[in-house]
């Protein structure tokens, strides 16, 4: 069974894998640089991200283009 990604997951990935450095994203969101790097490398699963972390990541990002 193939499941399509939700719009929320697509939005999180769009921000997480954007051209912004882990340091820059950490400064903008308050999420630690280590956590961002772990999500980017797969050491942490995005699907297990807390709602608070998702909120920090997406706050003020109404211009996200979901692919």
N, CA, C and O atoms as CSV, one atom per row, in Angstrom:
chain,resi,resn,atom,element,x,y,z
A,1,UNK,N,N,0.836,-1.169,0.000
A,1,UNK,CA,C,0.000,0.000,0.000
A,1,UNK,C,C,0.893,1.248,0.000
A,1,UNK,O,O,1.787,1.378,0.837
A,2,UNK,N,N,0.651,2.140,-0.919
A,2,UNK,CA,C,1.411,3.380,-1.020
A,2,UNK,C,C,0.581,4.495,-0.395
A,2,UNK,O,O,-0.562,4.735,-0.784
A,3,UNK,N,N,1.180,5.165,0.577
A,3,UNK,CA,C,0.488,6.278,1.215
A,3,UNK,C,C,1.087,7.584,0.734
A,3,UNK,O,O,2.308,7.738,0.684
A,4,UNK,N,N,0.231,8.514,0.384
A,4,UNK,CA,C,0.677,9.834,-0.050
A,4,UNK,C,C,0.982,10.680,1.179
A,4,UNK,O,O,0.296,10.582,2.197
A,5,UNK,N,N,2.008,11.505,1.077
A,5,UNK,CA,C,2.381,12.368,2.193
A,5,UNK,C,C,1.312,13.431,2.410
A,5,UNK,O,O,0.735,13.957,1.458
A,6,UNK,N,N,1.062,13.733,3.667
A,6,UNK,CA,C,0.096,14.780,4.000
A,6,UNK,C,C,0.691,16.147,3.669
A,6,UNK,O,O,1.905,16.291,3.523
A,7,UNK,N,N,-0.169,17.133,3.553
A,7,UNK,CA,C,0.292,18.498,3.296
A,7,UNK,C,C,1.160,19.002,4.434
A,7,UNK,O,O,2.115,19.744,4.208
A,8,UNK,N,N,0.832,18.601,5.658
A,8,UNK,CA,C,1.627,19.022,6.807
A,8,UNK,C,C,3.033,18.447,6.729
A,8,UNK,O,O,4.007,19.164,6.958
A,9,UNK,N,N,3.148,17.176,6.413
A,9,UNK,CA,C,4.469,16.551,6.286
A,9,UNK,C,C,5.256,17.192,5.142
A,9,UNK,O,O,6.463,17.400,5.262
A,10,UNK,N,N,4.593,17.498,4.056
A,10,UNK,CA,C,5.254,18.169,2.929
A,10,UNK,C,C,5.764,19.545,3.333
A,10,UNK,O,O,6.861,19.944,2.944
A,11,UNK,N,N,4.965,20.272,4.117
A,11,UNK,CA,C,5.364,21.605,4.571
A,11,UNK,C,C,6.564,21.520,5.503
A,11,UNK,O,O,7.498,22.314,5.391
A,12,UNK,N,N,6.543,20.561,6.421
A,12,UNK,CA,C,7.669,20.375,7.344
A,12,UNK,C,C,8.936,20.057,6.557
A,12,UNK,O,O,9.990,20.635,6.822
A,13,UNK,N,N,8.843,19.153,5.601
A,13,UNK,CA,C,10.009,18.786,4.796
A,13,UNK,C,C,10.496,19.966,3.960
A,13,UNK,O,O,11.701,20.141,3.779
A,14,UNK,N,N,9.571,20.772,3.453
A,14,UNK,CA,C,9.959,21.927,2.640
A,14,UNK,C,C,10.830,22.891,3.438
A,14,UNK,O,O,11.806,23.427,2.913
A,15,UNK,N,N,10.485,23.112,4.695
A,15,UNK,CA,C,11.276,24.008,5.539
A,15,UNK,C,C,12.564,23.313,5.971
A,15,UNK,O,O,13.647,23.895,5.899
A,16,UNK,N,N,12.438,22.076,6.416
A,16,UNK,CA,C,13.581,21.349,6.945
A,16,UNK,C,C,14.675,21.151,5.907
A,16,UNK,O,O,15.861,21.226,6.228
A,17,UNK,N,N,14.283,20.901,4.671
A,17,UNK,CA,C,15.260,20.636,3.614
A,17,UNK,C,C,15.442,21.825,2.672
A,17,UNK,O,O,15.850,21.666,1.522
A,18,UNK,N,N,15.135,23.010,3.180
A,18,UNK,CA,C,15.338,24.228,2.388
A,18,UNK,C,C,16.822,24.566,2.344
A,18,UNK,O,O,17.644,23.850,2.914
A,19,UNK,N,N,17.156,25.640,1.676
A,19,UNK,CA,C,18.552,26.065,1.549
A,19,UNK,C,C,19.090,26.734,2.813
A,19,UNK,O,O,20.268,27.085,2.873
A,20,UNK,N,N,18.252,26.909,3.802
A,20,UNK,CA,C,18.681,27.539,5.051
A,20,UNK,C,C,19.595,26.579,5.806
A,20,UNK,O,O,19.289,25.393,5.924
A,21,UNK,N,N,20.708,27.082,6.315
A,21,UNK,CA,C,21.624,26.233,7.072
A,21,UNK,C,C,20.963,25.787,8.371
A,21,UNK,O,O,19.998,26.397,8.832
A,22,UNK,N,N,21.490,24.724,8.951
A,22,UNK,CA,C,20.966,24.236,10.227
A,22,UNK,C,C,21.105,25.313,11.300
A,22,UNK,O,O,20.228,25.471,12.148
A,23,UNK,N,N,22.219,26.054,11.256
A,23,UNK,CA,C,22.433,27.138,12.215
A,23,UNK,C,C,21.389,28.224,12.032
A,23,UNK,O,O,20.800,28.688,13.008
A,24,UNK,N,N,21.156,28.632,10.802
A,24,UNK,CA,C,20.172,29.673,10.515
A,24,UNK,C,C,18.769,29.249,10.901
A,24,UNK,O,O,18.010,30.030,11.476
A,25,UNK,N,N,18.427,28.012,10.585
A,25,UNK,CA,C,17.105,27.501,10.926
A,25,UNK,C,C,16.946,27.419,12.442
A,25,UNK,O,O,15.875,27.709,12.974
A,26,UNK,N,N,17.997,27.029,13.125
A,26,UNK,CA,C,17.959,26.966,14.594
A,26,UNK,C,C,17.733,28.352,15.185
A,26,UNK,O,O,16.945,28.511,16.117
A,27,UNK,N,N,18.413,29.340,14.651
A,27,UNK,CA,C,18.256,30.710,15.150
A,27,UNK,C,C,16.851,31.244,14.892
A,27,UNK,O,O,16.293,31.958,15.726
A,28,UNK,N,N,16.280,30.900,13.739
A,28,UNK,CA,C,14.947,31.387,13.378
A,28,UNK,C,C,13.832,30.696,14.152
A,28,UNK,O,O,12.794,31.299,14.425
A,29,UNK,N,N,14.047,29.430,14.507
A,29,UNK,CA,C,12.944,28.636,15.062
A,29,UNK,C,C,13.056,28.326,16.547
A,29,UNK,O,O,12.045,28.079,17.205
A,30,UNK,N,N,14.271,28.336,17.081
A,30,UNK,CA,C,14.456,27.928,18.473
A,30,UNK,C,C,14.645,26.434,18.633
A,30,UNK,O,O,14.794,25.942,19.752
A,31,UNK,N,N,14.639,25.706,17.523
A,31,UNK,CA,C,14.931,24.271,17.545
A,31,UNK,C,C,16.455,24.141,17.521
A,31,UNK,O,O,17.125,24.885,16.804
A,32,UNK,N,N,17.000,23.222,18.282
A,32,UNK,CA,C,18.452,23.122,18.340
A,32,UNK,C,C,19.033,22.718,16.987
A,32,UNK,O,O,18.396,22.013,16.203
A,33,UNK,N,N,20.241,23.174,16.735
A,33,UNK,CA,C,20.937,22.825,15.501
A,33,UNK,C,C,21.130,21.311,15.414
A,33,UNK,O,O,21.018,20.722,14.338
A,34,UNK,N,N,21.415,20.697,16.542
A,34,UNK,CA,C,21.608,19.244,16.569
A,34,UNK,C,C,20.333,18.517,16.137
A,34,UNK,O,O,20.394,17.560,15.365
A,35,UNK,N,N,19.181,18.970,16.634
A,35,UNK,CA,C,17.913,18.329,16.268
A,35,UNK,C,C,17.634,18.489,14.779
A,35,UNK,O,O,17.210,17.542,14.117
A,36,UNK,N,N,17.871,19.685,14.254
A,36,UNK,CA,C,17.653,19.931,12.823
A,36,UNK,C,C,18.536,19.006,11.990
A,36,UNK,O,O,18.076,18.405,11.020
A,37,UNK,N,N,19.788,18.898,12.370
A,37,UNK,CA,C,20.719,18.019,11.654
A,37,UNK,C,C,20.262,16.570,11.742
A,37,UNK,O,O,20.348,15.833,10.760
A,38,UNK,N,N,19.778,16.158,12.904
A,38,UNK,CA,C,19.312,14.781,13.057
A,38,UNK,C,C,18.086,14.501,12.199
A,38,UNK,O,O,17.969,13.414,11.633
A,39,UNK,N,N,17.176,15.455,12.094
A,39,UNK,CA,C,16.022,15.283,11.197
A,39,UNK,C,C,16.478,15.228,9.745
A,39,UNK,O,O,15.977,14.420,8.963
A,40,UNK,N,N,17.418,16.079,9.389
A,40,UNK,CA,C,17.902,16.120,8.003
A,40,UNK,C,C,18.639,14.850,7.599
A,40,UNK,O,O,18.544,14.419,6.450
A,41,UNK,N,N,19.370,14.251,8.528
A,41,UNK,CA,C,20.159,13.060,8.205
A,41,UNK,C,C,19.386,11.762,8.401
A,41,UNK,O,O,19.843,10.691,8.001
A,42,UNK,N,N,18.213,11.863,9.018
A,42,UNK,CA,C,17.417,10.666,9.239
A,42,UNK,C,C,17.676,9.995,10.582
A,42,UNK,O,O,17.089,8.954,10.875
A,43,UNK,N,N,18.550,10.580,11.401
A,43,UNK,CA,C,18.802,10.032,12.733
A,43,UNK,C,C,17.545,10.134,13.601
A,43,UNK,O,O,17.328,9.310,14.488
A,44,UNK,N,N,16.725,11.144,13.340
A,44,UNK,CA,C,15.399,11.284,13.952
A,44,UNK,C,C,14.376,11.239,12.834
A,44,UNK,O,O,14.590,11.818,11.768
A,45,UNK,N,N,13.272,10.558,13.068
A,45,UNK,CA,C,12.214,10.484,12.067
A,45,UNK,C,C,11.323,11.724,12.145
A,45,UNK,O,O,10.880,12.118,13.224
A,46,UNK,N,N,11.074,12.322,11.001
A,46,UNK,CA,C,10.202,13.486,10.939
A,46,UNK,C,C,8.793,13.117,11.422
A,46,UNK,O,O,8.110,13.934,12.039
A,47,UNK,N,N,8.373,11.900,11.140
A,47,UNK,CA,C,7.042,11.437,11.537
A,47,UNK,C,C,6.874,11.416,13.061
A,47,UNK,O,O,5.747,11.411,13.556
A,48,UNK,N,N,7.984,11.403,13.807
A,48,UNK,CA,C,7.925,11.387,15.273
A,48,UNK,C,C,8.136,12.774,15.882
A,48,UNK,O,O,8.239,12.904,17.102
A,49,UNK,N,N,8.200,13.799,15.050
A,49,UNK,CA,C,8.397,15.165,15.512
A,49,UNK,C,C,7.193,15.585,16.362
A,49,UNK,O,O,6.049,15.281,16.022
A,50,UNK,N,N,7.457,16.279,17.458
A,50,UNK,CA,C,6.357,16.722,18.321
A,50,UNK,C,C,5.600,17.877,17.659
A,50,UNK,O,O,6.115,18.553,16.769
A,51,UNK,N,N,4.387,18.078,18.112
A,51,UNK,CA,C,3.587,19.180,17.587
A,51,UNK,C,C,4.233,20.523,17.905
A,51,UNK,O,O,4.158,21.452,17.101
A,52,UNK,N,N,4.861,20.632,19.063
A,52,UNK,CA,C,5.538,21.870,19.432
A,52,UNK,C,C,6.686,22.176,18.462
A,52,UNK,O,O,6.873,23.322,18.054
A,53,UNK,N,N,7.443,21.149,18.103
A,53,UNK,CA,C,8.545,21.336,17.158
A,53,UNK,C,C,8.012,21.712,15.782
A,53,UNK,O,O,8.574,22.582,15.118
A,54,UNK,N,N,6.941,21.071,15.350
A,54,UNK,CA,C,6.324,21.407,14.063
A,54,UNK,C,C,5.849,22.854,14.074
A,54,UNK,O,O,6.041,23.587,13.103
A,55,UNK,N,N,5.231,23.258,15.174
A,55,UNK,CA,C,4.748,24.633,15.286
A,55,UNK,C,C,5.908,25.625,15.190
A,55,UNK,O,O,5.803,26.629,14.486
A,56,UNK,N,N,7.007,25.354,15.887
A,56,UNK,CA,C,8.183,26.231,15.832
A,56,UNK,C,C,8.740,26.299,14.413
A,56,UNK,O,O,9.123,27.366,13.933
A,57,UNK,N,N,8.779,25.148,13.756
A,57,UNK,CA,C,9.354,25.068,12.416
A,57,UNK,C,C,8.524,25.831,11.392
A,57,UNK,O,O,9.073,26.472,10.496
A,58,UNK,N,N,7.211,25.763,11.523
A,58,UNK,CA,C,6.328,26.351,10.507
A,58,UNK,C,C,5.822,27.748,10.847
A,58,UNK,O,O,5.241,28.416,9.992
A,59,UNK,N,N,6.033,28.197,12.072
A,59,UNK,CA,C,5.511,29.501,12.488
A,59,UNK,C,C,6.016,30.621,11.571
A,59,UNK,O,O,7.220,30.776,11.367
A,60,UNK,N,N,5.095,31.380,11.036
A,60,UNK,CA,C,5.435,32.505,10.183
A,60,UNK,C,C,5.868,32.118,8.785
A,60,UNK,O,O,6.403,32.955,8.058
A,61,UNK,N,N,5.658,30.893,8.394
A,61,UNK,CA,C,6.103,30.417,7.082
A,61,UNK,C,C,4.913,30.188,6.156
A,61,UNK,O,O,4.697,29.073,5.680
A,62,UNK,N,N,4.154,31.229,5.906
A,62,UNK,CA,C,2.974,31.116,5.046
A,62,UNK,C,C,3.340,31.074,3.565
A,62,UNK,O,O,2.491,30.816,2.713
A,63,UNK,N,N,4.602,31.328,3.272
A,63,UNK,CA,C,5.040,31.377,1.879
A,63,UNK,C,C,5.634,30.055,1.400
A,63,UNK,O,O,6.273,30.015,0.349
A,64,UNK,N,N,5.435,28.983,2.148
A,64,UNK,CA,C,6.016,27.694,1.778
A,64,UNK,C,C,5.335,27.165,0.511
A,64,UNK,O,O,4.110,27.186,0.390
A,65,UNK,N,N,6.136,26.707,-0.397
A,65,UNK,CA,C,5.620,26.089,-1.613
A,65,UNK,C,C,5.669,24.574,-1.418
A,65,UNK,O,O,6.749,23.995,-1.306
A,66,UNK,N,N,4.517,23.945,-1.379
A,66,UNK,CA,C,4.433,22.493,-1.193
A,66,UNK,C,C,4.469,21.831,-2.560
A,66,UNK,O,O,3.670,22.147,-3.441
A,67,UNK,N,N,5.403,20.914,-2.720
A,67,UNK,CA,C,5.571,20.230,-4.001
A,67,UNK,C,C,4.704,19.002,-4.086
A,67,UNK,O,O,4.720,18.304,-5.100
